[in-house]
Amino acid sequence: MKEFDNISQKLYQIERNLSKDSFEIADISEVIPASIMVHSLSEGVPQQITYMNTWGCHHLGVELDELNAMQAHYYDQFFIREDLEDIYPKLLAYCSEGNHTTQLNFFQRVKLYKADKHQWFYTVCKLLENNKGDQQRLIMLSTPIDGVGTLMEKVKRVLDENEYITRNYKKFALLTKREKEILALLSAGKSSPEIADQLFISKETVATHRKNIIRKLDVKSFAELLRFALAFDLIS
């Protein structure tokens, strides 16, 4: 998405200027409405947080020394365990690889200060190019994203729908072309007499087709019939 590309480009520009000593992190981090953190690394593993901008400290409700004092409790305080189980191995792999020309991007949920629930953030991680032989560092830009919860629900619905289609495709494939046509009309709210008139067949034939559809799909209600029609694009 364009919005996320802009976030990645922003971090890339920050990293390039830092590497060239064009400015310091503090020069730009206080004007960006996002959390900016810098981690020190040891053998590819994040160690201390050496810098966090005012925006990040304010929205987490802590100071830098408090963050480091939390140690492992830091993760339990601000993040969701299932998110970390997915993200942390990827972060370790990225840091261990040591390629400062690439970025690591991910969504994560963060519990902000005095917030009732976690908020979605889009985080971009970038290894700082090390030209001076100093300790390697990782910079992280985390931007709050409105509507990502809704986006994730949409993605989940799509995945659920794909699973439903895969699970029921063999049943759907048993239907004849005429039965699919009648299923589409039934789902569109047409009555058996209306279907008979539209297709120039008898009401008895429609009833027979309907019984065959129910038998082949193994459904017990109209709602289940409608689910099939929706999943297999029979409703225009």
SULGIJO-V995543 format. One record per residue. N is the residue number from 1. RES is the residue in three letters. OMEGA is omega in whole degrees, -180 to 180 (NA if undefined). Layout:
BEGIN
N	RES	OMEGA
N	RES	OMEGA
END
This chain:
BEGIN
1	MET	-176
2	LYS	-178
3	GLU	-179
4	PHE	176
5	ASP	179
6	ASN	178
7	ILE	179
8	SER	179
9	GLN	180
10	LYS	-180
11	LEU	179
12	TYR	180
13	GLN	177
14	ILE	-177
15	GLU	-179
16	ARG	-180
17	ASN	176
18	LEU	-179
19	SER	-179
20	LYS	-177
21	ASP	179
22	SER	175
23	PHE	177
24	GLU	180
25	ILE	-177
26	ALA	-179
27	ASP	-174
28	ILE	-173
29	SER	-178
30	GLU	179
31	VAL	179
32	ILE	-180
33	PRO	-178
34	ALA	177
35	SER	175
36	ILE	-179
37	MET	173
38	VAL	178
39	HIS	168
40	SER	-179
41	LEU	173
42	SER	-178
43	GLU	175
44	GLY	-179
45	VAL	178
46	PRO	-180
47	GLN	-179
48	GLN	169
49	ILE	-175
50	THR	179
51	TYR	170
52	MET	-176
53	ASN	-177
54	THR	-180
55	TRP	-179
56	GLY	180
57	CYS	-178
58	HIS	-176
59	HIS	173
60	LEU	179
61	GLY	-180
62	VAL	172
63	GLU	-175
64	LEU	-178
65	ASP	178
66	GLU	178
67	LEU	-179
68	ASN	179
69	ALA	180
70	MET	-177
71	GLN	-175
72	ALA	180
73	HIS	178
74	TYR	-178
75	TYR	-180
76	ASP	-177
77	GLN	-169
78	PHE	-172
79	PHE	178
80	ILE	-173
81	ARG	-178
82	GLU	175
83	ASP	-178
84	LEU	-179
85	GLU	177
86	ASP	-172
87	ILE	-170
88	TYR	177
89	PRO	178
90	LYS	179
91	LEU	179
92	LEU	180
93	ALA	179
94	TYR	-179
95	CYS	-179
96	SER	-180
97	GLU	174
98	GLY	-178
99	ASN	-176
100	HIS	179
101	THR	-179
102	THR	177
103	GLN	173
104	LEU	-177
105	ASN	177
106	PHE	172
107	PHE	175
108	GLN	177
109	ARG	-175
110	VAL	177
111	LYS	-179
112	LEU	-177
113	TYR	179
114	LYS	178
115	ALA	-180
116	ASP	-178
117	LYS	179
118	HIS	179
119	GLN	180
120	TRP	175
121	PHE	172
122	TYR	-174
123	THR	176
124	VAL	-180
125	CYS	-179
126	LYS	173
127	LEU	178
128	LEU	179
129	GLU	-174
130	ASN	-179
131	ASN	-173
132	LYS	-179
133	GLY	179
134	ASP	177
135	GLN	-178
136	GLN	-177
137	ARG	178
138	LEU	177
139	ILE	-178
140	MET	176
141	LEU	-178
142	SER	-176
143	THR	176
144	PRO	-178
145	ILE	176
146	ASP	174
147	GLY	-179
148	VAL	176
149	GLY	177
150	THR	178
151	LEU	-179
152	MET	177
153	GLU	177
154	LYS	178
155	VAL	179
156	LYS	179
157	ARG	179
158	VAL	179
159	LEU	178
160	ASP	-180
161	GLU	178
162	ASN	177
163	GLU	179
164	TYR	-180
165	ILE	180
166	THR	-177
167	ARG	-173
168	ASN	-175
169	TYR	-178
170	LYS	177
171	LYS	-179
172	PHE	-179
173	ALA	178
174	LEU	-177
175	LEU	174
176	THR	179
177	LYS	179
178	ARG	180
179	GLU	176
180	LYS	179
181	GLU	-179
182	ILE	177
183	LEU	178
184	ALA	-179
185	LEU	177
186	LEU	-179
187	SER	178
188	ALA	176
189	GLY	-180
190	LYS	176
191	SER	179
192	SER	177
193	PRO	179
194	GLU	178
195	ILE	179
196	ALA	180
197	ASP	-177
198	GLN	-177
199	LEU	179
200	PHE	175
201	ILE	-178
202	SER	177
203	LYS	179
204	GLU	179
205	THR	177
206	VAL	-180
207	ALA	179
208	THR	178
209	HIS	-179
210	ARG	178
211	LYS	180
212	ASN	178
213	ILE	-179
214	ILE	-180
215	ARG	-177
216	LYS	-179
217	LEU	179
218	ASP	180
219	VAL	-176
220	LYS	-176
221	SER	177
222	PHE	179
223	ALA	178
224	GLU	175
225	LEU	-180
226	LEU	178
227	ARG	176
228	PHE	-177
229	ALA	179
230	LEU	-176
231	ALA	-176
232	PHE	171
233	ASP	177
234	LEU	179
235	ILE	-177
236	SER	NA
END
